[in-house]
Amino acid sequence: MEKVHVCDHPLVQHKISLLRDKNTGSKEFRELVSEISMFICYEATRDLPLKEVQIETPLALANSKIISGRKVAFVPIMRAGLGMVDGALALVPAAKVGHVGIYRDKANSNSAAEYYCKLPFDIANREVIILDLMLATGVSAVKTVEICKNAGAKNVKFMCVLTCPEGIKALQTAHPDVEIITGAIDEGLNEDLYIVPGIGDGGDRLFGTK
Ligand code: URA
């Protein structure tokens, strides 16, 4: 599997185990998603370009590095991707945030329609990182990448807490240029299109709507 990075850091794996637990309540679930998102965002931003600068420390001049060139835009897919925004922004506070709402057609699991879209006007000049809690069928992810590319985005990554082989295959088939950064790759989808063993309904668990 090309272009898939699993954050195998022990803290990420530990926190994902806590997420999986059906007894973890919404408050803790939200906090964990935020914390895990920081680690995944750390990996997703690993190749941001740097430039040399000189900084005057209290003692001497230092040749040091700062991030140069492309800036970042985070694009959470509503609604579960919203839970990842705080963690991502904690690492890149100057990033802009776009929002995409995708409606999955219940009668046709392969079809998705956009019901909301607000993206930064300068998305073409930004490193775009799409956020979703899970990459399951890949239908929403494929559509969101398409929306971002149609708006001019050239550098797109996809970060999620959890995925499965079906979601990876769908996204990589449609958009082979998009790197996937995830916390874990689970076994696969069940007949209701939930990731197994997974974490259940991510949106409901985040927002306490069940
Ligand atoms: N969406 C969810 O909320 N859970 C899954 O397992 C897959 C998609």
Residues whose N, C-alpha, C, O or C-beta is under 5 A from the ligand:
A	BS01	URA	M134 A136 L193 Y194 I195 G198 G200 D201 G202 G203
